[in-house]
Amino acid sequence: MPGRIPKVVVVGPAYVDMAIKCSEVPPPGQTVEGSGFECTPTGPGPNRVIEAALCGCETYLLSKVGNDLFGQMVKDKLAEYNVNTDFVYTAQAKSTGIIVTMVDSIGENSSCLSAGANRALSADEVACASAEQLISSADVCLIHADLPGEVVTTAISTANLYKTKVILETKLTTPDGDKPFEADWPLEYYSVNILIPDFGKCASALELGAGTGHKLKLLASGLVAGGIECVVINMGARGVFVVDKEATAQIRGFELDIIDHNASADAFAGALAASVGAGDEPKDAVRFAAAAAALASSRFGSLDALPSKEDIIELLQNQTD
């Protein structure tokens, strides 16, 4: 990454995760005693913007929380990392987004999510003069699509208007044989600079089975043909596919012991935004992001697992070709 300070705006949902450890997840109608409890700000918005901040960026989160203790908890945590919260709006009639998680003795978990104030974020709050000025002055706008559709398309359109680079994360179904990929997407999605597909439970392409590489290349090539500049598909330890109009490349993964995947996607997207914002070429930015994701996977936790810029650079320097 070059020496200047990039300006990164993240548009994404914010939650507070209430996690309780227990010997087993109780079946219906039963109660079990827990052995530990944690209450932590989380979500694609806070986690990704904090990673960008750890990479040395000037950072802003555009999101929405409730007028409650949890909303203030989110803002306070962001402030610890020097993330600007002027555009973390407050919904008066909605609670902050909540995730309730039960973790059993072998680390398996079950969760229930309430989006709360995240569903109240409006296109007008993204298109207002001050938010428009923020996006227009940014080097990159990282958008997580788990928000109201009009919010996502408005953020993309605003960034495009001012030639701010856009990285979009959105859910996709897994590739199906040799069929061309089709998505019922708004046209704005095809105008982004970089797309990071989220395959949900198959987020690690290792789970997609035989012919994975061919399927992913077919999918990504179709998206690029539709107008997206670059598609980045993270396959964890197997590396990352980078597909643009020029070529298809595979950035190899990093050989670190995997302890916890929880923060991997956050680290990858936040570090990618930081590197792109600094002016790095897509392949260099992806390698930087892959190193961040590998480091996060080698640590326990969510926010605590996110690596700093110095950590990432050290891993890159130690990686043998």
C-alpha positions in Angstrom: 0.0 0.0 0.0 1.3 3.5 -0.9 2.1 5.9 1.9 -0.9 8.3 1.7 -4.0 7.9 3.9 -7.0 6.5 2.0 -10.5 7.6 2.8 -12.9 4.7 3.1 -16.7 4.8 3.5 -18.4 1.6 4.5 -22.2 1.3 4.0 -23.4 -1.8 5.9 -25.6 -3.1 8.7 -24.7 -2.9 12.4 -25.6 -5.4 15.1 -24.9 -6.2 18.7 -24.2 -9.9 19.3 -25.3 -11.4 22.6 -23.6 -14.7 22.9 -24.0 -17.3 25.7 -21.9 -20.4 26.1 -23.7 -23.5 27.2 -23.1 -27.3 27.4 -25.7 -27.8 24.7 -28.1 -25.8 22.7 -31.4 -26.5 24.5 -34.2 -28.3 22.6 -37.7 -26.7 22.5 -39.3 -26.2 26.0 -36.1 -26.8 27.9 -33.6 -24.5 29.6 -29.9 -25.1 30.2 -27.4 -23.2 32.4 -24.9 -21.1 30.6 -21.2 -20.8 31.5 -20.4 -17.4 30.0 -21.9 -14.4 28.3 -20.5 -11.7 25.9 -22.2 -8.7 24.4 -20.3 -7.3 21.4 -20.9 -4.8 18.6 -20.6 -6.7 15.3 -22.0 -6.9 11.8 -20.6 -6.2 8.3 -20.7 -2.5 8.8 -18.7 -2.1 12.1 -16.3 -5.1 11.5 -15.3 -4.1 8.0 -14.8 -0.4 8.7 -12.7 -1.3 11.8 -10.5 -3.5 9.6 -10.0 -0.6 7.2 -9.2 1.6 10.2 -6.6 -0.9 11.4 -5.1 -0.7 7.9 -4.5 3.0 8.5 -7.4 4.5 6.6 -9.6 7.5 7.4 -12.9 5.7 8.0 -16.6 6.4 8.1 -19.5 4.1 8.7 -22.9 4.8 7.1 -25.4 2.7 9.0 -28.3 3.0 11.5 -28.8 1.9 15.1 -31.6 2.3 17.6 -32.0 4.9 20.3 -30.9 2.5 23.0 -28.0 1.3 24.9 -26.9 -1.1 22.2 -26.8 1.7 19.6 -24.5 3.7 21.9 -22.4 0.6 22.4 -21.9 0.3 18.6 -20.8 4.0 18.4 -18.5 3.8 21.4 -16.8 0.7 19.9 -16.3 2.4 16.6 -14.9 5.5 18.3 -12.2 3.3 20.0 -10.8 2.7 16.5 -11.2 6.3 15.4 -14.0 5.5 13.0 -16.2 8.5 12.3 -19.8 7.9 13.4 -21.5 11.1 12.1 -23.4 9.0 9.6 -24.4 6.2 12.0 -28.0 7.4 12.1 -30.4 6.8 15.0 -33.9 5.3 14.5 -36.2 6.6 17.2 -38.8 3.8 16.8 -36.6 0.8 16.1 -34.1 -1.2 18.3 -30.5 -1.7 17.3 -30.0 -4.8 15.2 -29.5 -7.8 17.5 -28.0 -11.3 17.1 -28.6 -13.8 19.9 -26.1 -16.7 19.7 -25.9 -19.9 21.7 -22.5 -21.7 21.6 -22.2 -25.3 22.7 -19.3 -27.1 24.3 -17.8 -28.1 21.0 -18.0 -24.6 19.4 -21.1 -25.2 17.3 -23.6 -22.3 17.4 -27.1 -21.4 16.7 -28.2 -17.8 16.2 -31.3 -15.7 15.8 -31.1 -12.3 14.1 -33.4 -9.2 14.3 -32.4 -6.5 11.8 -34.1 -3.8 13.7 -32.9 -0.3 12.8 -30.9 -1.7 9.8 -34.2 -2.0 7.9 -35.0 1.6 8.7 -32.0 3.1 6.9 -33.4 5.0 4.0 -32.2 6.1 0.5 -32.8 9.7 1.6 -30.2 9.3 4.4 -27.7 8.1 1.8 -28.6 10.8 -0.8 -28.7 13.8 1.6 -26.2 16.6 0.8 -23.8 15.7 3.6 -23.7 12.0 2.9 -23.4 12.7 -0.8 -20.4 15.0 -0.1 -18.9 12.2 2.1 -19.1 9.6 -0.6 -17.9 12.0 -3.3 -14.7 12.7 -1.3 -13.9 9.1 -0.6 -11.4 6.9 -2.4 -13.6 3.9 -2.1 -17.1 3.0 -0.9 -17.5 -0.5 0.4 -21.2 -1.6 0.4 -22.7 -4.6 2.0 -26.0 -5.5 0.3 -27.8 -6.8 3.4 -29.6 -3.5 3.6 -32.8 -2.1 2.0 -32.4 -2.3 -1.8 -32.9 1.4 -2.4 -30.1 2.2 0.1 -27.7 -0.1 -1.8 -28.6 1.3 -5.3 -28.5 4.9 -4.1 -25.0 4.4 -2.6 -23.8 2.8 -5.8 -25.2 5.6 -8.0 -23.8 8.3 -5.8 -20.4 6.8 -5.8 -20.5 6.3 -9.6 -21.6 9.9 -10.1 -18.4 11.1 -8.4 -16.1 8.3 -9.7 -15.6 6.9 -6.2 -14.5 3.3 -6.5 -17.2 0.9 -5.4 -16.8 -2.6 -3.8 -20.0 -4.4 -3.4 -20.6 -7.6 -1.4 -23.8 -9.4 -2.1 -25.2 -12.9 -1.8 -25.2 -15.4 -4.7 -26.4 -18.9 -5.1 -23.7 -21.5 -5.8 -22.9 -22.3 -9.4 -25.1 -24.9 -11.1 -23.2 -27.0 -13.6 -22.3 -25.3 -16.8 -25.4 -23.1 -16.8 -24.8 -19.4 -17.3 -25.3 -17.4 -14.1 -28.4 -15.2 -14.0 -29.3 -12.8 -11.2 -32.4 -10.7 -10.7 -30.3 -7.7 -9.8 -30.8 -4.0 -10.2 -28.7 -2.5 -13.1 -26.7 -0.5 -10.6 -25.0 -3.7 -9.4 -23.3 -4.1 -12.8 -21.7 -0.7 -12.5 -19.5 -1.5 -9.6 -15.7 -1.7 -9.7 -15.3 -4.9 -7.6 -17.9 -7.5 -6.7 -17.3 -9.9 -3.8 -19.9 -12.7 -4.0 -21.1 -14.2 -0.8 -22.1 -17.9 -1.1 -23.5 -18.1 2.4 -22.9 -21.6 3.9 -20.7 -22.3 0.9 -18.5 -19.2 1.4 -15.5 -21.5 1.3 -15.5 -22.7 -2.3 -13.9 -25.9 -0.9 -17.5 -27.0 -0.3 -18.7 -26.6 -3.8 -17.4 -30.0 -4.9 -15.9 -31.2 -8.2 -15.3 -28.7 -11.0 -15.3 -25.8 -8.6 -12.7 -23.7 -10.5 -14.5 -24.0 -13.8 -17.9 -23.1 -12.3 -16.5 -20.1 -10.5 -14.7 -18.8 -13.6 -17.9 -19.2 -15.6 -19.9 -17.3 -13.0 -17.4 -14.5 -12.7 -16.9 -14.2 -16.5 -20.6 -13.8 -16.9 -20.7 -11.0 -14.3 -17.8 -9.2 -15.9 -19.5 -9.5 -19.3 -22.5 -7.8 -17.7 -20.4 -4.7 -16.8 -18.7 -5.4 -13.5 -15.0 -4.4 -13.8 -13.7 -7.2 -11.5 -15.1 -10.1 -9.6 -13.2 -11.4 -6.6 -14.1 -14.9 -5.2 -12.5 -15.8 -1.9 -11.8 -19.5 -1.5 -10.0 -19.3 1.8 -6.8 -21.4 2.1 -7.2 -22.3 -1.6 -6.7 -18.6 -2.6 -8.8 -16.1 -4.5 -10.1 -15.9 -8.0 -9.7 -12.5 -9.6 -11.6 -12.2 -12.9 -11.7 -9.0 -15.1 -12.0 -8.3 -18.8 -8.3 -8.9 -19.3 -7.7 -12.3 -17.6 -8.5 -14.7 -14.9 -5.9 -15.1 -12.1 -5.7 -17.1 -8.9 -4.0 -15.5 -6.0 -2.7 -18.4 -3.8 -3.7 -18.6 -0.2 -1.6 -18.5 2.9 -0.6 -21.5 5.0 -1.6 -20.6 8.5 -3.4 -22.8 11.1 -7.1 -22.2 10.9 -8.6 -21.6 14.4 -11.8 -19.5 13.7 -13.4 -18.4 10.5 -15.6 -15.8 12.2 -13.7 -12.6 11.2 -12.3 -13.8 7.9 -14.8 -12.2 5.6 -14.7 -8.9 7.6 -10.9 -8.8 7.4 -10.9 -9.6 3.7 -13.4 -6.9 2.6 -12.0 -4.2 5.0 -8.4 -4.8 3.9 -9.4 -4.9 0.2 -11.2 -1.6 0.6 -8.1 -0.1 2.3 -5.7 -1.3 -0.4 -7.9 -0.3 -3.3 -8.4 3.1 -1.6 -4.7 3.5 -1.4 -4.4 3.1 -5.2 -3.2 -0.5 -5.4 -3.9 -2.6 -8.5 -6.7 -5.2 -8.0 -4.4 -8.2 -7.8 -2.1 -6.5 -5.3 -5.1 -5.4 -3.3 -6.6 -8.9 -3.3 -3.3 -10.4 -2.1 -3.2 -7.9 0.8 -6.8 -8.8 1.6 -6.1 -12.5 1.4 -3.3 -12.1 3.9 -5.7 -10.2 6.3 -8.3 -13.0 6.0 -5.7 -15.7 6.7 -4.5 -13.9 9.8 -8.1 -13.4 11.1 -8.7 -17.1 10.6 -5.7 -18.0 12.7 -7.1 -16.1 15.7 -10.2 -16.5 17.9 -13.0 -14.0 18.0 -14.4 -11.3 15.8 -13.1 -7.8 16.4 -10.1 -9.2 18.4 -9.1 -11.3 15.4 -8.9 -8.4 12.9 -5.2 -7.8 11.9 -3.4 -4.5 11.7 -1.7 -3.2 8.6 1.7 -4.1 10.1 0.6 -7.7 10.8 -0.5 -8.0 7.2 2.7 -6.6 5.7 4.8 -8.9 7.9 2.9 -11.9 6.6 3.3 -10.8 3.0 7.0 -10.3 3.5 7.4 -13.7 5.1 5.4 -15.6 2.5 7.7 -17.4 0.1 7.0 -17.5 -3.6 
